[in-house]
Amino acid sequence: MKASLATLALVSIPLVAAHYTLPDLIVNGTTTADWVYVRTTENHFSNAPPQITDVNSTEFRCYELNMNTTPGQTSVATVEAGSTVGFKANNDFYHPGYFSAYLSPASPAANSPEAGTGQTWFKIWEDPPVFENGQLVFPSTSINEITFTIPKSLPSGQYLLRGEQIALHVASSVGGAQFYLGCAQLNVVNGGNGKPGPLVSIPGVYTGYEPGILINIYDLPANYPGYISPGPAVWRG
């Protein structure tokens, strides 16, 4: 279902307190229990907004409750390359925004605090807003889950899977965009010989000044070219 900015403006007041986390991993249509394979986030009890706004913080990687102990307390899901995976939120994604998913090889293991701390991340999926009739349209504002495919050519091994929504409803100033995210721990089997890239660091992937992050979605500039996705290009395998 698509939501225009006119509609979003009308519902913005009653939804100001509506926020969400991404506690559940989805694998081939099956939704797992809360925080079994997804690292528990700092706001898992409070659901407090926003998840995080500082793109330079070390918490920006996975926003764990405890960066040292949470990984080891989280299980690792075994999935096949080519599987459909994703995240289910504990509420609808009410805020208009941009969705993406990243993977990183996990060394020494997916449940290790050291996993994903280098320039190892690559984007495998995105769902940007659509520019129609002079305004941005957000097709995903009435859903509560996102799904995408792990590239069949992804090499086998352990990975972190990071789902992210950049909520843009108050993104007209630096630090206004809100990042709703979760990291699942995966063991990928029956993979291929692909070479994922381009590789980025998280934090480091964004500056916060990208036109897809620093944007007033309710007052677009003249000659607006359409939404420009932040971060690297999608690797499709």
KAZI-V840687 format. One record per backbone hydrogen bond with DSSP energy under -0.5 kcal/mol. NH is the residue of the N-H (numbers start at 1). CO is the residue of the C=O. If there is no record, write none. Layout:
# KAZI-V840687
nh=NH co=CO
nh=NH co=CO
This chain:
# KAZI-V840687
nh=3 co=138
nh=8 co=4
nh=9 co=5
nh=10 co=6
nh=11 co=7
nh=12 co=8
nh=12 co=9
nh=15 co=11
nh=16 co=13
nh=18 co=15
nh=19 co=17
nh=24 co=88
nh=26 co=86
nh=27 co=30
nh=28 co=84
nh=30 co=27
nh=31 co=29
nh=32 co=25
nh=32 co=30
nh=35 co=23
nh=36 co=33
nh=39 co=183
nh=42 co=63
nh=44 co=41
nh=47 co=43
nh=52 co=179
nh=55 co=53
nh=57 co=54
nh=60 co=57
nh=61 co=58
nh=63 co=59
nh=65 co=40
nh=70 co=66
nh=73 co=69
nh=73 co=70
nh=74 co=71
nh=75 co=36
nh=77 co=75
nh=77 co=185
nh=79 co=77
nh=79 co=187
nh=81 co=189
nh=82 co=150
nh=83 co=80
nh=85 co=83
nh=85 co=148
nh=86 co=26
nh=87 co=146
nh=88 co=24
nh=89 co=144
nh=90 co=21
nh=93 co=143
nh=94 co=92
nh=98 co=166
nh=99 co=127
nh=100 co=164
nh=101 co=125
nh=102 co=162
nh=103 co=122
nh=104 co=160
nh=105 co=120
nh=106 co=158
nh=107 co=105
nh=112 co=109
nh=115 co=112
nh=116 co=105
nh=117 co=114
nh=120 co=118
nh=120 co=200
nh=121 co=200
nh=122 co=103
nh=123 co=233
nh=124 co=101
nh=125 co=101
nh=127 co=99
nh=130 co=137
nh=132 co=130
nh=132 co=135
nh=135 co=132
nh=137 co=130
nh=138 co=3
nh=139 co=137
nh=141 co=138
nh=143 co=140
nh=146 co=87
nh=148 co=85
nh=150 co=83
nh=151 co=149
nh=154 co=151
nh=157 co=188
nh=159 co=186
nh=160 co=104
nh=161 co=184
nh=162 co=102
nh=162 co=160
nh=163 co=161
nh=163 co=182
nh=164 co=100
nh=165 co=180
nh=166 co=98
nh=167 co=165
nh=167 co=178
nh=168 co=96
nh=171 co=168
nh=176 co=173
nh=178 co=167
nh=179 co=52
nh=180 co=165
nh=180 co=178
nh=181 co=179
nh=182 co=163
nh=184 co=161
nh=185 co=37
nh=186 co=159
nh=186 co=184
nh=187 co=77
nh=188 co=157
nh=189 co=79
nh=192 co=154
nh=194 co=153
nh=196 co=194
nh=200 co=121
nh=204 co=55
nh=205 co=201
nh=213 co=210
nh=214 co=210
nh=215 co=171
nh=215 co=213
nh=217 co=168
nh=217 co=215
nh=219 co=216
nh=224 co=221
nh=229 co=227
nh=235 co=123
nh=236 co=234
